[in-house]
Amino acid sequence: MSQSQENTASIEPAGPTNLSYAQPIPPVSTLPKLPLPVPTGIDQFFFPGFEVYDVATSGATIHVLKGGSGPALLLLHGHPETHITWHKIAGELAKQYTVVLPDLRGYGDSSKPEGGPNHINYSARSMAQDQVEVMQHFGFDKFYLAGHDRGARVAHRLCLDHPNAVIKVSMLDIAPTLTMYNDTDKLFATRYMWWFLQIQPYPMPETLIGFDPTYYLKYHLAVQGKTPGAVTPEAMQEYLRCYCCQGTIHAVCEDYRAAASIDLNVDRADDEAGHYITAPLLALWGSKGVVGHLWNILDSWRPKANSVSGQALDCGHLLPEEQPEAVLAQFKAFFK
């Protein structure tokens, strides 16, 4: 199959669920402004029994799925993915928790505001505020929280800005952003090149990624993940649908630009003021991933949080997709 054919291939769903994409993903020369419409049946295919919402916050409109009952558990995805990253564990968690699965602003089917001065609209603070307002919309002032990759960085800021909202928090495969930038060397810059490409001024990274966003996304996930087949074809098609548009590509670059500028200033101010995460923190990371090789994850979080525990899992960076059973077991034990 040629790359152009692969880009336009429809999902071949497992089982009787009828999934259909209204349009093929267009060639990169004609990228749409926003993602193509949500395919019919896609939400129930990945998350049977969950309901779909679009929640207006003070700065964005957040696309959210919610399912289950019991204590609230907010799960935040990373780059270049969407809420789909949780599809292997959300249904089981919904047997014990009210599971809330948003797309971060700029990602997936959430809105994609302009970056604003100093990329403020994609700061971790702005993105964390979205999620607090989403949870308040559903009537939850307190909740459990887990984040993977960029979602974990939003979770870090949410814990600091809204300490009374978070009961417990789990960070998946990250060290603190300020720690990682402060410790940057040639090896890290080589292996996490998107941390340095996507912070470059507009429109250079957007232009380079936009030449072939399918390649960029697939390369990114292939490098990060260490378990072949962990990202299912159906999940990959959804990631491509949401990523291969001008709005998402610009938004994710703004996210990284904010992380390397305004977010670092806020993190430094918190460190200087002695602010730290008061909620118990569970750190999980991939034993085959870059972050776990270059940092002692538990030691990296101990100056930032009051109570830190955790362990490595036998996988790369994509923990919820590479080791769903292990992540599920860790969450069930921790979020009691």
N, C-alpha and C positions, 0 to 999 in steps of 0.2 A: 504493500500500500504506500503510495507517495505521501509526502507530508501534507500537500494540499488536500488529498483525499481524506487523510486522517483528521485534518482540522474540521472537515465538514461531515464526518461520520455521525450517524445518529446512535443514541444509546440502544443497546440490545438488552432489555431488562431481563433479570432472572425472575421466573415465575409469571403469574398471570397479570401483574400490574401493567397497565397500559401507559407507558411514558411516551411523550412526543414533543420534539422541539419544533416550534413554529417555523424557525428559519435555521439554516446552517450557519455556523460561525464563519463570518466573511473573511476574505484574505486580508492580510495585515495592511495593505494599501488603502483599504476602505474601512478601517476600524470604526465601529459605532461610537457614539459619545458615551452611552451607558450599556450595561449588559443586555443581552437579548432577553425576551420575556421568560419568566419562570416556566419550565416545561410542565405540562399537565401531568399531575400525579406524582411529581418528584418528591413533594414533602412527605406523602404517605409511604412512598417507596422506601425512603431512608428512615422516617420517624413515624411509624404507625401509631395512630391515636393522638399525635400532637396537633395542636391548633396553631394557626399562623396569624401573626399580628404585624402591623406597622405602627410603631409607637413614636409619636412626635415628642422629642425632647426640646430643651431650650436651644439646642444648636444643630439638630439633625433629625432625620427620621430613621429609626432603627428597625430593621427587619428582624423579627423574633419568632421563634417557635417555642411553645410551652407545652409540657405534658407531665402527667403524673400527679401525685399528691404527697403531702407531708412537708417537712422542712424545705425551705427554698435553697436550691443549688444553682448558682450562676456559673456557666462555663464559657470562657472566652478563647476564641481561636487565634491562630497566628497567621503570618505571611508565608506563602501567597494563597492561603486557603480561606475557608469560610466556616460557618457553623457545621458544615458537613463533616468536618474533621472528627466530630464526636459521634458519628452515626453507629459505630460498633459498640458503644457503651451506654448511650443515652437511654435506650429502651429499658435496659436492666436497672439503671439508676432511678428511672421513673417509677419503679415499683416501691421505692422507699422515700423518694424526694419529689418535690415539684421542680422539675428541671427546666431551666430557662436558657435558651440557645440563641443569642443574638449574632448578627453580623456586625462587627465593629464599623463605625462610620468610615466611609470610603471603601469598604470591602463588601463583597457579595452584593446583596440587593438593598443594602442600606444606602442612604443618600450620600452625596459626595460634594460637600461644600468647598468653596475656595479656601486656600490655605490661610489667608489673612496675614497680618504683620508678624514677622518672625515665625511663620508656620503655626501660629497659636491655635488654629482650629483643628490641627492634628496633634497637638500636645497630648501627652498622657493624661494631663489634668482634664482637658476637654473631653477626651474619650472616656475617662473614668466617670465624669459627670453624667454622660449619656447613660451609663449602665446603672448608676444609682437612681436616675429618674425612671429608667425602664422598670427596675424592681419596685419602686414606689408606685408606679402605674398599676402593677399587679398586686399591690397591697403589702409588699414586703419591706419593712424598715431594717430588718436584720436577715442575713443570709450567709450560707456557705459559699465559697468562691474558689474557682480554679481557673488558671490561665496557662495556655501553652504559647511559647514564643512571644510574639508581640502582645498577645492577650495577657501573658504573664506580666509584661511591663505595665500594661494598663492596670492589672490587678495590684501591682506594687504601689502605684500612685493612688489607687482607690483606697487601699488600706491606710495610707498616710493622710489623705485628705478627708476620709470618712471612717475614722477608726471605730465608731460606734455601730457601723453598719455590718462589719465583717465579723462573723463568729470564728471561723477558721479559714485559712487560705492555703492552697497548694500551687506551687510554681513548677512548671514543667520545662525542663531543659534550658534554663537561663541562669546566669549570674547577674547581679545588678548591673544596669546599663552603665552607670558611672564607673564602676569597677572595671568593666570590660573595655571601655574606651581608655581609661587611665593605664591599663596594662597592655595596650595594643602593641604588637610587635609584627615583624615581617610574616611570621607563620600565621598569626591570626588574620592579618590583612589579606593574605593569600587565600586562606580557606573560607573566610567570610567576606568575600569581595563585595557582595551586595551592600554591606554596611558602609562601604566607601564609594561605590558607584552611585547608589541612590540618594546620597546626601549632596551630590554635586548640583550646581544651580540649574534651574529650569532654563531651557528644555533639553539639555544634553542627555540625561538618563532616560527621560521619557521617549526621546527620539530613538535611542539605541534599543531600548526594550520594545518599542513599538514596531521596529522592523520585523521582529518575529517573536511576539509574546508567547506563542505556543512553545517554542524552543526554550525560551527563558524560564517559563514556569516549570516545564518538564525537567530541564537541567537542574534547576534549583531543588526540586523534590528528590531527584535521583541522587544528587550529591549529599543531601541532608539525610535521607533515609538509607538504612542499611539492611532492609528486609525486602527482597524482591516480591512484588505483588501486593505489598501492604496497602498501597493506594489502589483501590479497585477501579476498574474502567469507568464505572458509573460516577464515582467520586471525582475522578480526573476530568470527566466531561463537564461536571458542574464547576470545578475550579476554572477550567478553560472558559466556560460561558461567562463567568463573572469577571475574570481577569482580562480577557482579550477585548478591552474597550479603552477609549481615551480617558474616561473618568476615573476608572480604577487605577490605571497605570500612573496617572498624575497623583491620585490620592495616596497610593502606597509610597511614592517618592516623598510626598509631603510628610508622611508618617516618619520616615527615616530621617528627613531633614530636621524635624522637630526633635527627634530623639538625640540628635547630635548638637543641638543648640539650646533651645528654651528648656527642654527637659533636663539637660545637664545642669543648668543654672538653678533650677528648682531643687534638684537632688542635692547639689552642693549646699544650698541654703538649709535644707532639712538636716544634713549631716552636721553643719555648723551649729544649728539650734538644738541638736541632740534628739531630734525626732526619730522614732523608730516604729516598726510594725509591732503592735501590741497583741494581735491575734496569733495564736499558734500557727506555725508555718511548716508545711510539709514540702520539702524539695525532692523532686524526682528528676532523674536525668538518664540519658542513654549512655551506657558504658562504651559504645562504639562511636559516639558523637564527638564533635570538635570541642564543645563547651566543657564536657566532662574530662577531656584530655588536657585542656589548657588551664582549667581552674579547679581548685578544691571547692566544690559547690557548697558544702555545708559551711566551711570556713568563710566563704564569700558572703553568706547571708547572716552569719552570727553578729557582725557589727550593725546590721540593719534591722534585726528583729529580736524580740524578747525571748522567743522559744522556737528553736529550729530542730527539726528532725528530717530524716529522709534517707534515700538510697538510690543506687544506680539500678537500671533495668537493662536487660540484655537486648539492646537495640540501638538504633541511631537516634536522630533528632525527633522523629515523628511518633512519639510515644503512644498517643491514643489509637493510631492506626497500625503501628508495628507490634505493640504489646498491649492490646486492649484488655485482655484478661488480667494482666498484672496491674494495669492502671486501675481497673475496676476494683480489684481486691484492695489496693492501697486506699482508694477513695472510701470504700465501705468501712474499712477499719478506722480511717482518720475522721471522717465526717459522721461521727456518732451523735 
